[in-house]
Every structure is written in structure tokens, then in C-alpha cells.
Amino acid sequence: MKQIIAIIPPHRLESVETALHEAGHLPGFTWFRVRGHPRGTGPHHAFTGAEWNPDAHNQVAVMMFCADEDSDNIISALRLSAYTGNRHDGLIAVVNVESILRIRTGERGDAAV
């Protein structure tokens, strides 16, 4: 079982959603808005006691769980649909999942997703 997390620019979300639905073998995914401080951004500033970075970027995190054998297909769909060739296209992380349990049914492993 794998957890795949992609950090992408917000304007690529629709393309990524379409590609994931077309990729097949994807039980579902979650996305949420995030702010990122990409490598090579400027210094932090202080304003009324709170630090902030004016170079922080609005991004979207897309997260899903999948069977090991489906991960390469999903990663490829993510990369191709998020790619623009510009800086800050994003990142894809793949994490091994030891165990997963669906709260409502008690199903575990591949059956849970």
C-alpha cells in the first residue's frame, strides 16, 4: 500500500483531477489548499510580531492511497498533468503505508481503499 502526496500549483488542479479519474484503479483522493516556501525564496519579514514570507506560494496538496501495483500509473498521471516546465511545478512524494483501516466498516488493507 502506498500514500501519494503531490504539491501542485492551483491552476493545475483541474488537469490533475481529470488525469487521475482517467488513470483508473484510483479509489479516491483528497485535496486541500496549502502555502509553500519553495527552495530559493527570499527572507522572512516580521509584521506586528508575526513572521511571514512574501514569497510564499499558494499551492494545492493532492493526497491518495493506492495498491503498490497502481502507484507507477498514478505517479505518471500526476506528473504529466501537473507539468508546465516552469519553476514551482511541484513535488510528488510516495510513502509506504504499513496499515490502513476504514473507520466505518473496519476493512483493512486494499479493501479499505
N, C-alpha and C positions, 0 to 999 in steps of 0.2 A: 504494500500500500504506500502511496506517495501523497504528499501535500505539495501542491504547486502554488507559488505566490508570484504574481507578476506586478511590478510597479510600472505604470504606463502614463503617458500624457492623457488628460481628459478627452481631448479631441479624437483619440484613437479607440475609445471605449466601444462605440457602436460597431466599428470594424471588428474588434476583438470578440464582441458578443456574437456577431454573425458567424465568424470563423469557428468559434467554439461550438455553436449549435450544429454547424455543418461537419465538424470533425467526427461526430458520433462517439459513442461509448462514454459520454460525459453525463453523469447523473445530475449535475447541477453545479452552480458556482455562486460565490458571494463577491460583491464589490463594494468598496467604500472609499470615500474621499480621504486623502492624506496630504500632508505637506512634507516636502523633502528638501534637504540641503545637499545638493549634488556636490561631488568632488570638484574642487577648484572654485567654489563660490567665495564671495568676499567676507569681510569681517562682520562680527556681530555688533550691534549697537544697543545702547541702553536708553529706554524712554520710560519715565515715571517708575523706575525701579525694575522694569521687566526687560529682559534681553530678547532681542529679535534679530533676524537676519533678513534684510530687504531683498536678498537674492533667493529666498525660499520659494520653491515652486509648488503650485497646486498640481497634484497628481492623483491617480486612482490606483488602488490596490485591488487586484482580482485574485481570489483565493478559491482553491478547489481541492478535493480529494479524489484519487483515482486508483485503479488497479495498476500494478507495476507495468504490465504489458501495454497499457494505454498511454503511459506518460510521454513517450517519444512523439507520438502523434499529436498530443495536446501541446507539448512544448513547441513543436514545429508550427502548429496553427497560431499559437500566441506570438511567436517571433515574426512570422510572415505578416500577420495582420497588424501588429504594433509598429513595424519598421517604417521609418521615414528617411533614415540616413542622416538625420540631424542630431545634434547634441541632445542629450536627455531623452532618448528613445525609451529608456527604462532598463529594468533588470528582470530576470526570471530566476527564482530560487526553487530548488527541488529538495524536499526533506523526506527522509524515510520516516514512516509512521509505524510505531510499534503496535498500537492497538487503537481501534475506533469503535464506538458504541452509539447506536441510535437510541436516544433517550426514550422516545415514545414506545418503541417496540422491544427494546433490549437486543436487537440484532447486532452482531459484531462482524468486523472484517468487511470483505467486499459486499456482503449482504446489507450492511449498514448504509452504504452509499448508493 
